[in-house]
Amino acid sequence: MVGIISLITMIISAGPLRAGYYTIKDLEVLEQNRNAKEYLEHAHDIRPSERNDHWKKMTQHMAVVFTSKMIEGRLFNRENFQFIEKINLWPTLTEDEFFQIKREGFHSGYFTQCLKKNEDTVCKLELLTAWASSRKDPDKAVEYLGMFKNLDKKEEALFLSRVLNSNISAFLCKKPVILDLTVKRLINQAALETDAVKFKTWNEEFMNQDCWNQIRPVFDESLMGSSSYHREQSFKVLEARGDLIDIEKSVFLISYILDEPKVGRLFNLAWNELKQIGKNNNYRRRVLARMKNMDPLPGRLFHLIDENKKSILLTQLDRNFPEYLDHYSRTCLDYLEGKKEFPRGNPTPNCQKIFADKVVSPVINQGLKLRYSAIKK
């Protein structure tokens, strides 16, 4: 009786029987036969102390085989996704780059299928979870930013930051989706940030120089564009990157004075710039030559309701840059007389009002006023 009790005690103390557990020999057979799913379901039957390099290599191989089969068979369902994400938690596979590349390949197909099912919220949560334990490859970040349209700003930044400061940003920042998102972020931040020094720091941390070299042409173009808002933000961005030449800076600041300027740092810069160019005839001609290419020509100042403000600014403009007032008035008359072609319409909107404005009219050349009178007869 004592002997039986002792035997039972030994069995209990030894733990549960491992009936149904696979041995390393079993796993070797599964690997040879490429039975990847069964192998992975039983890979952890091997005790941690016995998971040697041989086991590790077989497990990594089977994980790649399984994921490859799912991709080749286009078996992009949630069950397979969850299984792949489960084994991804194994340290042996987390550190295996071959498996990670295959895993990302499966993700591409899976998330494409997922979004087609109109499960955007679930798909996004799965993406964010998978991304957190991924290699965070910049190419994949570009792919996901193009694929997912329901990311909020913080989520979007998780992917965008991997692109803008990567060692291949010179190539990736040309991509339309990256170009578009980056320009929008720069413009929004420029509009929100009132401290030029802080914006400069943020700007430099936001993207590397290689990426900026691809983005910059957009801001160069906007600086001469028709939108005063985009001109202002483009100036701030270019200024923060230290990429403004003197003539570009002058053109913007004079345009700022001419387009309903707001009191602040830019207004102070523009006011001083206007005084400076008033001292240099040759430089003013260069500035005017650039401004002649703008369409429409800056001139909302001429229609300000605040007559006191308009009078002060016009006095300074007439004193320091009369050439622009003359060009604006002449262009207006050319349009009204039909002497020149203007494919985009009147480049001096509502210009005829300036000849009757009691603040603007006094600074217009008398000969031009007589020419206007002749048109109205």
Order of alpha helices (4+ residues) and beta strands (2+ residues): alpha-alpha-alpha-alpha-alpha-alpha-alpha-alpha-alpha-alpha-alpha-alpha-alpha-alpha-alpha-alpha-alpha-alpha-alpha-alpha-alpha
